[in-house]
Amino acid sequence: GGKDLKTEQERITRMNILVCTPGRLLQHMDQTPNFDCSNLQVLALDEADRILDLGFAKTLNAIIENLPKHRQTMLFSATQTKSVKDLARLSLQNPEYIAVHDKSDYSTPKQLQQHYMVTELPGKLDMLFSFMKTHLQCKAIVFLSSCKQVRFVFETFCKLQPGVPLMQLHGKQKQQKRVDIFTQFSRTKHAYLFCTDVAARGLDFPAVDWVLQVDCPEDADTYIHRVGRTARYDLAGRALLFLLPSEEEAMVELLKKKRVPIEKIRVKQSRKQSIQQQMQAFCFKDPEIKYLGQKTFVSYVRSVYLQRNKDVFDVSALPLEEYAASLGLPGAPRIRFVKSSAAASEESGSESDASESEEKAVSVKQKAQPKSKIDRMFQRKNQSILADHYTKLVDQEGDRLAMTKLTDAGDDDDDFMTLKRVDHDLDDDTLPVHSQQSKRSLRKTKKEIVKTATRGEKLLFDDEGEAHPVYEFEALDDFMKEGSVSEKQRAYVEKGLAEMRDADAADRATAREKRREKRQKRKQREREVRGNDDDGDFTSSASLRARKHISSGSDSEESDVDAHRRSQKPSKKRARIMEVAEPTTLEDQERLALQLLGAL
């Protein structure tokens, strides 16, 4: 599944061994032409107990109908099923049961060390983070009960930076993303993988040192599959299970029935680190973390509530307020099914008291009969057009619980709950007089309300998550203990002057640097202009001298003196003069002309 169907259709007819999921195999049976299973010889089911579960019942029945009856069927699983109904569905005749650990004392490998520890629900994340800080050089898999928990723990622990690579794997991710994470975790030597039960079966992670089960598994079979990710083949491994005080007794008993050797350990409180304040700071600063924490709270409580084994999982025993605080939430989100279950337990425990209170209520109703139409109106049960079941849906569970508790309180609270009629008649003088106001006057009143209304107070949160106002006033006694007012004024003035001097010095240094850069740029421009002028002077002087030599053929003493004087005159621009022997013949003059042309 998860790949292109057309590509598989081109290859599937040329295969002898086919590895597939039940859904994709049934899809090929229905949609792929020339896909014939009549010659099938062997049918192998891996994780057979899960495939034979009710979730794959219809798919598996449809697949078996298309397979030949004369075949060899093999079932593989760490927790094999022996149900006669499940085996009959596969048309098995005289099946043979082969078990690796059937004759051994334990159902898990001998090289696997298994321990469990009892911790309160609010301290689970503290314990997990403390374990990670003390086991940085290891490769571990951490199992949680829901996808929301995996995302929340992964995001918050990445912000805490424990010092080891972290990864997440859950069913909400796409298949390619899960494959990439599986490959990355398999190649990494030291890392922690937060995952759900999607990684409990069928995945072979090499060299896993620890398997941590932060949330209790639903049964012993799930526990066996989880710890099976470590101690593969002949390698050693360790497993640690976190249990709540309400889960310890029943879960340990289930593991003993499955022949799982597990020992209890205790944690040194000196090595335990608390991360509650950091979690609160994350929730205050990042609304997405807060929203994810709320979803995590609800998903965990729902997973406990939906478990079948109520001896292990008891929602009423969970400290919800403390657990919400450990996640960094300001309060526990309201969950209807938890309150309804608590109300049902209270109702079942107080049936005898309810019968007595009903008798008293009947006697009171008989005495207090409605006398007028208004009294009859207040005695009606359905005072709206909505149905009774809709009013039950809209009814808040907290109000219902409060009503039940108050009714069971006794005769002392009867006066509090009894409906008493009060005279609400008003005199004409007390009635307010409403006058029609113009839009202009209404606009003025709105402006006055805005001016006089109290404005919100701005708060700042420190690293520990505590709120502080922007400007905090100090007590007068504490202020006077530090020194007199004059001394503080003098110190404040000196401090301000020192800051001004430092700022002035910095400004002066910056101005000097800017002036120096400006001078350098100006000098650079002048050098470039001077270089261009020098080249022009050199060419012009050389050409003039050549013309004079060519026209006259010989220089007189006066021309030499004049030329020498012109060369000795001071000028701002220095000209480069090229010394050349006096040409005597026509060839010498041509050679001089070529030299001058080459200089250009």
WOJO-V481545 format. One record per helix or strand of 2 or more residues. SS is the DSSP state (H for helix, E for strand). FROM is the first residue (numbers start at 0). TO is the last residue. Records with the same first field share a line. If there is no record, write none. Layout:
BEGIN
SS: FROM-TO ; FROM-TO
END
This chain:
BEGIN
H: 4-11 ; 21-30 ; 47-50 ; 53-64 ; 83-88 ; 120-133 ; 146-159 ; 174-186 ; 196-198 ; 219-226 ; 247-256 ; 268-270 ; 275-284 ; 286-304 ; 314-316 ; 319-325 ; 335-348 ; 350-366 ; 372-378 ; 387-393 ; 396-406 ; 410-416 ; 438-451 ; 475-480 ; 484-551 ; 556-567 ; 585-598
E: 41-45 ; 71-75 ; 111-117 ; 138-142 ; 164-168 ; 190-194 ; 209-212 ; 236-242 ; 262-263 ; 458-460 ; 466-468
END
